[in-house]
Amino acid sequence: MFDKVLYPTDFSDVSKKALEYIKKLKNAGTRKVIVLHVIDEREIEGVSQHAGRHFNVEQVEKERLEYTKKEIKAIEDNLKKTGFDVKVRIERGIPFTEILRVEEEERASLTVLGSHGKSLVKEMLLGSVSEKVIRKSSKPVLVIRR
């Protein structure tokens, strides 16, 4: 039924908890997991506007990408060890928009994500990514609480 799962992650504790639920779906017939991390372009642009001309956007983006690749590789290895076929995607944009786009592109049968990201303050100001995905997704969404 849920043979291809989309797993958007921001590497927060609750997204790591969601990973454990995905591993349990192996026995329910899930074969493939698309691991997605979205680099939020608004964060980088916001910091660069407030930091002044001494801020090196390219260096921050490079460091962020290196960190992302390291974290996502650990997730990929973990899922492969469990027996999943794994595809990794790193996108840049607005998280909920990219999640929905990738969900459609990959024809995911289920999206599994955490209820809250790394920053509660950010979520209060911008609205919850998981809430937007739930409201706008055309596929089932499993939200894992803290």
Residue pairs with C-beta under 8 A, 6 or more apart in sequence:
1 28
1 29
1 109
2 25
2 28
2 29
2 30
2 109
2 110
2 140
3 29
3 30
3 31
3 32
3 109
4 30
4 31
4 32
4 33
4 34
4 106
4 107
4 108
4 109
4 110
5 22
5 25
5 30
5 32
5 33
5 34
5 108
5 109
5 110
5 111
5 112
6 33
6 34
6 36
6 99
6 102
6 103
6 106
6 108
6 110
6 111
6 112
7 18
7 19
7 22
7 33
7 34
7 35
7 36
7 75
7 111
7 112
7 113
8 15
8 36
8 37
8 38
8 95
8 99
8 102
8 111
8 113
8 129
8 133
9 15
9 16
9 18
9 19
9 35
9 36
9 37
9 71
9 72
9 75
9 113
9 114
10 37
10 38
10 95
10 114
10 117
10 118
11 37
11 71
11 118
12 114
12 116
12 117
12 118
13 146
14 114
14 115
14 116
14 117
14 144
14 145
14 146
15 113
15 114
15 117
17 114
17 144
17 146
18 112
18 113
18 114
18 142
18 144
19 75
19 78
19 79
21 112
21 142
21 144
22 30
22 33
22 79
22 112
23 78
23 79
23 82
25 110
25 112
26 82
26 83
26 84
30 84
30 110
31 84
31 85
32 84
32 85
32 86
32 87
33 79
33 84
33 85
33 86
33 87
34 86
34 87
34 88
34 89
34 102
34 106
34 108
35 72
35 75
35 76
35 79
35 86
35 87
35 88
35 89
36 89
36 90
36 91
36 98
36 99
36 102
37 68
37 71
37 72
37 89
37 90
37 91
38 90
38 91
38 92
38 93
38 94
38 95
38 98
38 99
39 61
39 64
39 65
39 68
39 90
39 91
39 92
39 93
40 93
40 94
40 95
41 92
41 93
41 94
42 94
44 57
44 60
44 61
44 64
47 55
47 60
48 55
48 57
48 60
65 90
68 90
69 90
72 88
72 90
76 86
76 88
79 86
80 86
87 106
89 102
89 106
91 98
91 101
91 102
92 98
95 117
95 129
96 129
96 132
96 133
96 136
99 111
99 113
99 129
99 133
100 133
100 136
100 137
102 108
103 111
103 137
103 138
103 139
104 138
108 139
109 139
109 140
110 139
110 140
110 141
110 142
111 133
111 137
111 139
111 140
111 141
111 142
112 141
112 142
112 144
113 129
113 130
113 133
113 141
113 142
113 143
113 144
114 130
114 143
114 144
114 146
115 128
115 130
115 143
115 144
115 145
115 146
116 123
116 128
116 130
116 146
117 123
117 128
117 129
123 129
130 141
130 143
133 141
134 141
134 143
